[in-house]
């Protein structure tokens, strides 16, 4: 598969017979097991497992500076149907520029069925502190209780609320962007499409920062996807199972608001500058790379960063890895680059 012209590959070490980088192979040896999404039990049980895992991660990674140098305030925003969507607003404690700070509309991951503001608290704080941005994190409603398009409606409502409260938030109106990882990357891409097609504030979207995003339902992908049934963390079965909870109706799978990769060229041309990262041993890799290539071909400024030999979400689960630090440094630089493309 060809890559976007502006692509950076990060070498994570020699690859083994499975295509996994040495850094990941050594991690598995240290852990004594292969991390993988477990879909056993009820969805509430799966949610609790993820929350517990993120809490354990944060005991190591949520440092004093991330707590002391970022304030966090909880609030709600009314969605399209009036539902009060919980949000958390993060602000750096350092002095803000006179023009206001850039603002990330942050959409958490978790396979559309799991995850929360709290599970991604670490990463929202990292954006606020390391980039110096205001972050508005969204606790959108999850599947299967709330299938497509509820989560998307919630995210769009929070974006519109943010634009209406620019002054109160201390935000630079020319530097508001959407971002998230995995399911959050997917919903960020969907939200961007809705902003440029359904609202009168399309110019207020400065960029989209898509981390390990799903861009197309695997069963609607235009081409043949590699088989990734045994990869760590997130395999083919888990992707199809979880995404089909979000989009249970087959007729929706080719809708660009479910599969952004399938949007027309005319629609893609309307999107803002884009940064995408991807892990090469991830079932979502091909869709992320293909989306970057399509944006590149229609003239949207796009930058792609690839972690070679790493599985889905390696930087999310294990932020202390050398490759994770590289990815989290690259996304800050990529965001700065994308925001600077604005004419």
Residue pairs with C-beta under 8 A, 6 or more apart in sequence:
1 286
1 289
1 290
1 293
2 293
3 289
3 292
3 293
3 304
3 306
4 289
4 292
4 293
4 295
4 296
4 302
4 303
4 304
5 296
6 296
6 301
6 302
6 303
6 304
7 292
7 303
7 304
7 305
7 306
8 303
8 304
8 305
8 306
8 330
9 306
9 308
10 305
10 306
10 307
10 308
10 323
10 326
10 327
10 330
11 21
11 308
12 21
12 22
12 23
12 24
12 307
12 308
12 309
12 310
12 322
12 323
13 21
13 22
13 23
13 309
14 21
14 22
15 21
15 22
15 308
15 309
16 22
16 25
18 230
18 231
18 281
19 280
19 281
19 309
20 232
20 281
20 309
20 310
20 311
21 307
21 308
21 309
21 310
21 323
22 309
23 309
23 310
23 321
23 322
23 323
24 232
24 281
24 309
24 310
24 311
24 314
27 318
27 321
28 34
28 35
28 232
34 232
35 232
35 233
35 317
36 232
36 233
36 234
36 235
36 238
37 111
37 233
37 234
37 235
37 238
37 242
38 46
38 49
39 46
39 238
39 241
39 242
40 46
41 49
43 113
43 114
43 144
46 113
46 114
47 113
47 114
47 115
47 116
50 110
50 114
50 115
50 119
51 116
51 118
51 119
53 317
54 118
54 119
54 120
54 122
57 122
57 317
57 318
57 319
58 121
58 122
60 320
61 122
61 319
61 320
62 121
62 122
62 125
65 129
66 122
66 125
66 126
66 129
67 125
68 93
69 92
69 93
69 94
69 129
70 90
70 91
70 92
70 93
70 125
70 128
70 129
71 90
71 91
71 93
72 88
72 89
72 90
72 121
72 125
73 88
73 89
73 91
74 86
74 87
74 88
74 89
75 86
75 87
75 88
75 89
76 84
76 85
76 86
76 87
77 84
77 85
77 87
77 157
77 158
77 161
78 84
78 85
78 157
78 161
79 85
79 141
79 150
79 153
79 154
79 157
80 153
80 156
80 157
81 153
83 141
83 154
85 138
85 139
85 140
85 141
85 154
85 157
85 158
86 117
86 138
86 139
87 117
87 136
87 137
87 138
87 139
87 158
88 117
88 121
88 124
88 136
88 137
88 139
89 134
89 135
89 136
89 137
89 169
90 124
90 125
90 127
90 128
90 134
90 135
90 136
90 137
91 101
91 128
91 134
91 135
91 170
92 101
92 128
92 129
92 132
92 133
94 132
96 170
97 172
99 172
100 166
100 169
100 170
100 171
100 172
100 173
100 175
101 132
101 133
101 134
101 170
101 171
101 172
101 175
102 131
102 132
102 133
102 134
102 171
102 172
102 175
102 176
102 177
102 206
102 335
102 339
103 133
103 134
103 135
103 136
103 162
103 169
103 171
103 172
103 175
103 176
103 177
104 124
104 127
104 131
104 133
104 134
104 135
104 136
104 177
104 178
104 179
104 209
104 335
105 136
105 138
105 155
105 158
105 159
105 162
105 176
105 177
105 178
105 179
105 188
105 191
106 120
106 123
106 124
106 127
106 135
106 136
106 137
106 138
106 179
106 180
106 184
107 137
107 138
107 140
107 155
107 178
107 179
107 180
107 183
107 184
107 185
107 187
107 188
107 191
108 115
108 116
108 117
108 119
108 120
108 137
108 138
108 139
108 140
108 180
108 181
108 183
108 184
109 115
109 119
109 120
109 180
109 181
109 182
109 183
109 184
109 185
109 212
109 313
109 316
110 116
110 119
110 142
110 182
110 183
110 184
111 182
111 183
111 234
111 238
111 242
111 243
112 142
112 143
112 151
112 183
112 186
112 242
112 243
112 245
112 246
113 142
113 143
113 144
113 242
113 245
113 246
114 142
115 142
115 183
115 184
116 139
117 124
117 137
117 138
117 139
120 137
120 181
120 184
121 137
122 319
123 181
123 316
124 135
124 137
125 135
126 328
127 133
127 135
127 179
127 332
128 134
128 135
130 328
130 332
131 332
131 335
131 336
133 335
134 169
134 170
134 171
136 158
136 162
136 169
138 154
138 155
138 158
140 150
140 151
140 154
140 155
140 187
141 150
141 151
141 154
142 151
143 151
143 242
143 245
143 246
144 245
144 248
147 245
147 246
147 247
147 248
148 246
148 247
148 248
148 249
148 252
148 257
148 258
149 257
151 187
151 246
152 187
152 190
152 191
152 194
152 257
155 178
155 187
155 188
155 190
155 191
156 191
156 194
156 195
156 198
156 199
159 176
159 178
159 191
159 195
159 205
160 199
160 201
162 169
162 171
162 176
163 173
163 176
163 201
163 204
166 173
166 176
173 204
174 206
174 342
175 206
175 339
175 342
176 204
176 205
176 206
177 205
177 206
177 207
177 208
177 209
177 272
177 335
177 338
177 339
178 188
178 191
178 192
178 195
178 205
178 207
178 208
178 209
179 185
179 188
179 208
179 209
179 210
179 211
179 335
180 186
180 187
180 188
180 210
180 211
180 213
181 211
181 212
181 213
181 313
181 316
182 211
182 212
182 213
182 214
182 234
182 284
182 312
182 313
182 316
183 214
183 242
183 246
184 211
185 210
185 211
185 212
185 213
185 214
185 276
185 288
186 213
186 214
186 215
186 260
188 208
188 209
188 210
188 213
189 208
189 210
189 213
189 215
189 260
189 291
190 257
190 258
190 260
192 205
192 208
192 271
192 272
193 256
193 257
193 260
193 263
193 267
193 271
194 257
195 201
195 202
195 204
195 205
196 202
196 205
196 267
196 270
196 271
196 272
197 267
197 270
202 270
205 272
206 272
206 273
206 338
206 339
206 342
207 272
207 273
207 274
207 275
207 335
207 338
207 339
207 341
207 342
208 271
208 272
208 273
208 274
208 275
208 338
209 274
209 275
209 331
209 334
209 335
209 338
210 274
210 275
210 276
210 277
210 288
210 291
211 276
211 277
211 331
212 277
212 278
212 279
212 282
212 284
212 288
212 312
212 313
212 316
213 276
213 284
213 287
213 288
213 291
214 239
214 243
214 284
214 287
214 288
215 259
215 260
215 261
215 284
215 287
215 288
215 290
215 291
216 222
216 259
216 260
216 261
216 262
216 287
216 290
216 291
217 243
217 244
217 247
217 253
217 254
217 258
217 259
218 225
218 236
218 239
218 240
218 243
218 283
218 287
219 240
219 250
219 253
220 253
220 254
220 259
220 262
221 261
221 286
221 287
222 261
222 262
223 286
223 290
225 236
225 283
225 286
226 286
227 236
228 235
228 236
228 281
228 282
228 283
229 235
229 236
229 237
231 281
231 282
231 283
231 311
231 312
232 281
232 311
232 312
233 282
233 311
233 312
233 313
233 314
233 317
234 282
234 283
234 284
234 311
234 312
234 313
235 283
236 283
239 283
239 284
247 253
247 258
252 258
253 259
254 262
255 262
256 262
256 263
256 264
256 267
260 291
261 287
261 290
261 291
261 294
265 294
265 297
265 298
268 294
268 295
268 298
268 300
269 298
269 299
269 300
271 295
271 300
272 300
272 338
272 341
272 342
273 300
273 301
273 302
273 337
273 338
273 339
273 341
273 342
274 292
274 295
274 300
274 301
274 302
274 303
274 338
275 302
275 303
275 305
275 331
275 334
275 335
275 337
275 338
276 288
276 289
276 291
276 292
276 302
276 303
276 304
276 305
277 288
277 304
277 305
277 306
277 307
277 327
277 330
277 331
277 334
278 284
278 285
278 288
278 289
278 304
278 305
278 306
278 307
279 285
279 306
279 307
279 310
279 311
279 312
279 313
279 314
280 306
280 307
280 308
280 309
280 310
281 309
281 310
281 311
281 312
282 310
282 311
282 312
282 313
283 312
284 312
288 304
289 304
289 306
292 302
292 304
295 302
296 302
301 338
301 341
303 334
303 337
303 338
305 327
305 330
305 331
305 334
307 314
307 315
307 323
307 326
307 327
310 323
314 321
314 323
314 324
315 321
315 323
315 324
315 327
315 328
318 324
319 325
319 328
